[in-house]
Amino acid sequence: MIVTTGQTPWQRLLADYGDSRIAVAALALLALILAAALFAPLVSPQNPYDLSQLDVLDARLPPGATSGDGRHVYVLGTDDQGRDMLSAILYGLRTSMLVGVLSTLAGLAIGLTAGLIAAWFGGWLDALIMRVADLQLSFPSVLIALVLLAVLGQGVDKIIIALVAVQWAYYARTVRGTALAERNKDYITAATGLALSPARIMLRHLLPNCLPPLIVVATVQIAAAIALEATLSFLGLGLSITEPSLGLLIANGFAYLQSGKYWISFFPGVALMLAIVSINLVADQLRDALNPRLQK
């Protein structure tokens, strides 16, 4: 496809999606996952975390089995507590998407602010912010999150704080690099000559030109946050057992894999994989659309 110079990023994105079946499939899958997560309480056959709706006699039933009273068909089977796996996965996706989006937005706000300040003022402030970011990036993300959760404890709010601490440095370095490239251009020099305040120049003139790469990084980090939350919950340090989580569902079924009850871990794992893959494919398409140099 040949891109004309007058096309906006949104027009390029629509054109690329029209030319790529994989991109269309990824976007459709992501939209389906988001809709299922958003409307989980409405479309789920049961509330898997309401004890009054569970029956231990229905525990570990295979996919397609019928409940003991004959009123329910468990399409994806049940876990060791008698929870409908389809319902549990929908609720788990809801939590995963919530954690991924909120942690990304909070980390983006902190990293964007730090990166703009570092690029604009420079000097010792730039060196300080970047050394802190480099120090944070020098450690594995899962290690930082493990240490923070060991101090903070379990819960959705605690894991969001841990993920924000892991993510902000990525945004800070991305914004700083882009802002430094824009810092000495004519439009910034003109805005400075008009005696505009640094805050107004950064927000009204510098920030819009830093957004394209930042959007791509943020989209990728949503998938990374979802994967890290599942990892921490699988290890027992993320969400508590009373909260829905794909990582906890996978961990609950891990002990039953050798006995042939694969569905307890397998289907939550597939749901987690599809969510991460679809987000990453959409991020790749955004990268191509927001960077004309990558267009063919």
matplotlib code that plots the C-alpha trace (Angstrom):
import matplotlib.pyplot as plt

x = [0.0, 1.3, 0.5, -0.2, 1.3, -2.1, -3.2, -3.7, -2.6, -6.2, -6.7, -3.5, -4.7, -8.0, -6.3, -3.9, -6.6, -8.5, -5.4, -4.5, -6.7, -4.5, -5.0, -8.7, -8.9, -6.8, -8.9, -12.1, -10.8, -9.7, -13.1, -14.8, -12.5, -13.1, -16.9, -16.9, -14.8, -17.0, -20.3, -19.1, -21.8, -24.5, -23.3, -21.8, -23.9, -23.1, -21.2, -18.3, -17.3, -20.8, -20.7, -24.4, -24.3, -21.6, -22.0, -19.0, -20.7, -20.1, -16.4, -14.0, -16.6, -15.3, -16.3, -19.9, -21.0, -24.3, -24.8, -26.1, -29.5, -29.6, -30.2, -26.8, -24.4, -20.8, -19.4, -15.8, -16.2, -15.7, -12.8, -12.1, -14.6, -17.5, -17.1, -18.2, -14.9, -16.5, -17.9, -14.6, -12.6, -14.9, -14.6, -10.8, -10.6, -12.5, -9.9, -7.0, -8.1, -8.9, -5.5, -3.7, -5.5, -5.4, -1.8, -0.8, -2.7, -1.2, 2.3, 1.9, 0.9, 4.0, 6.4, 5.2, 5.5, 9.0, 10.2, 8.9, 10.5, 13.8, 13.9, 12.9, 15.0, 17.9, 21.0, 21.1, 17.3, 17.5, 20.5, 18.7, 15.4, 17.2, 19.5, 16.5, 14.8, 18.0, 18.2, 14.6, 15.1, 18.3, 16.2, 13.8, 10.2, 8.9, 11.5, 10.5, 6.9, 7.5, 9.4, 6.7, 3.8, 5.7, 5.6, 2.2, 0.2, -2.4, -5.2, -6.1, -5.0, -1.7, -0.9, -1.7, 0.8, 3.4, 2.8, 3.0, 6.4, 7.5, 6.2, 6.8, 10.4, 9.6, 7.4, 9.9, 12.7, 10.4, 9.0, 12.5, 14.0, 11.2, 11.0, 14.8, 14.4, 11.7, 13.2, 15.3, 12.9, 11.6, 8.1, 9.5, 11.9, 9.0, 6.8, 9.8, 10.2, 6.6, 7.4, 5.0, 5.3, 7.3, 4.2, 2.2, 4.9, 5.3, 1.6, 0.3, 3.3, 5.8, 3.4, 1.3, 4.5, 5.5, 2.2, 2.6, 5.5, 4.0, 0.7, 2.5, 4.6, 1.5, -0.5, 2.4, 2.7, -1.0, -0.3, 2.9, 0.9, -1.7, 1.0, 2.8, -0.4, -1.2, 2.4, 2.2, -1.2, 0.0, 2.8, 0.2, 1.4, -1.0, -4.7, -6.3, -8.2, -11.5, -10.8, -11.1, -7.8, -6.7, -3.4, -5.1, -7.3, -4.2, -2.6, -5.7, -5.7, -1.9, -2.1, -4.7, -2.9, -1.3, -4.7, -6.1, -8.2, -6.5, -9.4, -9.0, -5.7, -5.9, -8.8, -7.7, -4.3, -5.8, -7.8, -4.8, -2.7, -5.4, -5.8, -2.0, -1.5, -4.5, -3.2, 0.3, -1.0, -3.0, 0.1, 2.1, -0.6, -0.6, 3.2, 2.9, 0.1, 1.7, 5.1, 4.9, 8.4, 7.3, 4.7, 5.3]
y = [0.0, 3.5, 6.2, 9.7, 12.6, 14.0, 11.0, 11.3, 8.5, 7.6, 7.2, 5.2, 3.0, 2.3, 1.7, -0.8, -2.7, -2.9, -4.5, -6.9, -9.9, -10.5, -7.0, -7.2, -10.5, -9.2, -6.1, -8.1, -10.5, -7.7, -6.1, -9.4, -9.8, -6.3, -6.7, -10.0, -8.5, -5.4, -7.3, -10.3, -10.0, -9.9, -12.7, -15.2, -18.2, -17.7, -15.5, -17.8, -15.9, -16.0, -19.0, -19.4, -20.3, -23.0, -26.7, -28.7, -31.8, -30.2, -29.9, -30.9, -31.8, -32.1, -29.7, -30.2, -31.9, -31.2, -30.0, -32.4, -30.8, -30.9, -27.1, -26.1, -27.2, -26.4, -25.7, -25.5, -27.7, -26.7, -26.3, -27.8, -25.6, -26.3, -22.9, -22.7, -22.2, -20.1, -17.7, -17.7, -16.9, -14.0, -12.5, -13.1, -11.3, -8.4, -8.1, -8.5, -5.8, -3.5, -4.0, -3.6, -0.4, 1.4, 0.6, 1.7, 5.0, 5.8, 4.8, 6.8, 9.9, 9.6, 8.7, 11.3, 14.1, 12.9, 12.6, 16.1, 17.7, 15.9, 16.9, 20.5, 21.6, 19.3, 19.6, 17.9, 17.3, 15.4, 13.4, 12.6, 11.5, 9.3, 7.7, 6.7, 5.3, 3.5, 2.0, 0.8, -0.7, -2.5, -4.9, -7.5, -6.2, -9.3, -8.9, -5.3, -6.3, -9.2, -7.0, -4.3, -6.9, -8.5, -5.2, -3.9, -7.2, -8.6, -6.8, -5.1, -1.7, -3.1, -4.8, -1.7, 0.3, -2.4, -2.4, 1.4, 1.3, -1.2, 0.7, 4.4, 4.3, 3.0, 6.0, 8.5, 7.3, 7.3, 10.8, 12.2, 10.8, 12.2, 15.5, 16.1, 15.6, 18.2, 20.6, 22.6, 22.8, 26.1, 25.8, 25.4, 28.3, 30.4, 29.5, 30.3, 33.7, 34.5, 34.2, 31.3, 29.5, 26.2, 24.3, 25.6, 24.9, 21.4, 20.6, 22.5, 22.2, 19.5, 16.8, 16.3, 15.4, 12.9, 11.0, 8.6, 6.5, 6.8, 5.3, 2.3, 1.8, 2.1, -0.5, -3.0, -2.3, -3.1, -6.7, -6.8, -5.7, -8.4, -11.0, -9.8, -9.7, -13.3, -14.4, -12.7, -14.2, -17.6, -17.3, -16.4, -12.8, -10.9, -11.1, -12.9, -16.1, -14.3, -12.1, -13.3, -13.8, -15.8, -16.4, -17.9, -20.1, -21.5, -22.1, -23.8, -26.3, -26.9, -29.6, -31.5, -31.6, -35.0, -36.5, -35.6, -32.6, -30.3, -27.9, -26.1, -24.6, -25.0, -22.7, -19.8, -20.1, -19.9, -16.9, -15.2, -16.0, -14.7, -11.4, -10.7, -11.7, -9.6, -6.5, -7.0, -7.4, -4.2, -2.4, -3.5, -2.0, 1.2, 1.4, 1.1, 3.6, 6.2, 6.0, 6.8, 5.6, 2.1, 2.2, 0.2]
z = [0.0, -0.9, 1.7, 0.5, 2.4, 3.3, 5.3, 9.1, 11.4, 11.9, 8.1, 7.8, 10.7, 8.9, 5.6, 7.2, 8.9, 5.6, 4.0, 6.8, 7.8, 10.8, 12.0, 11.5, 13.4, 16.2, 16.6, 16.5, 19.1, 21.4, 21.0, 21.9, 25.0, 26.2, 25.7, 27.6, 30.4, 30.6, 30.7, 32.6, 35.4, 32.7, 30.4, 32.8, 33.7, 37.4, 39.7, 40.5, 43.6, 45.2, 47.5, 47.5, 43.8, 44.1, 44.8, 45.8, 44.4, 40.9, 41.5, 38.7, 36.2, 32.6, 29.8, 28.7, 31.9, 33.5, 37.1, 39.7, 39.7, 35.8, 35.5, 34.2, 31.5, 32.3, 28.8, 30.0, 33.0, 36.7, 39.0, 42.4, 44.1, 41.7, 39.9, 36.3, 34.4, 31.7, 34.3, 36.2, 33.1, 32.2, 35.7, 35.5, 32.2, 33.8, 36.6, 34.3, 31.9, 34.8, 36.4, 33.0, 31.9, 35.3, 36.0, 32.5, 32.8, 36.2, 35.1, 31.9, 33.8, 36.1, 33.4, 31.0, 33.6, 34.6, 31.0, 29.9, 33.0, 32.3, 28.7, 29.2, 32.2, 31.6, 33.8, 37.2, 37.2, 34.0, 35.3, 38.5, 36.9, 34.3, 36.8, 38.9, 35.8, 34.8, 38.3, 38.1, 34.6, 35.7, 37.9, 36.5, 36.6, 38.4, 41.1, 41.9, 41.9, 44.3, 46.7, 46.7, 47.2, 50.0, 51.8, 50.6, 50.7, 48.4, 46.6, 43.4, 44.6, 45.9, 42.6, 40.6, 42.7, 42.1, 38.3, 38.2, 40.0, 37.3, 34.3, 34.8, 33.7, 30.2, 29.6, 31.1, 28.8, 25.7, 26.4, 27.2, 24.0, 21.8, 23.6, 23.2, 19.5, 19.4, 21.9, 19.5, 16.6, 15.3, 16.7, 20.2, 19.7, 18.6, 21.6, 23.9, 22.1, 22.8, 26.6, 27.1, 30.4, 30.4, 31.5, 28.6, 26.0, 27.3, 27.4, 24.4, 22.0, 23.1, 24.4, 21.2, 19.3, 21.9, 21.9, 18.8, 20.2, 23.7, 22.6, 21.1, 24.3, 26.5, 24.4, 24.7, 28.4, 29.0, 27.7, 29.9, 33.0, 32.4, 32.0, 35.2, 37.2, 36.2, 37.1, 40.5, 41.2, 40.1, 42.7, 45.3, 45.8, 43.5, 44.2, 47.1, 46.6, 47.0, 43.9, 40.3, 38.5, 35.5, 37.3, 40.3, 38.1, 36.4, 39.8, 41.1, 38.3, 38.2, 40.8, 38.8, 35.5, 36.1, 37.0, 33.6, 34.7, 32.2, 31.7, 35.1, 34.0, 30.2, 29.4, 31.6, 30.1, 26.6, 27.5, 29.0, 25.8, 23.5, 25.4, 25.4, 21.7, 20.5, 22.4, 21.0, 17.4, 17.8, 19.2, 16.1, 13.8, 15.8, 15.5, 11.7, 11.4, 13.7, 12.0, 8.3, 7.8, 8.5, 5.8, 2.6]

ax = plt.figure().add_subplot(projection="3d")
ax.plot(x, y, z, "-o")
ax.set_aspect("equal")
plt.show()
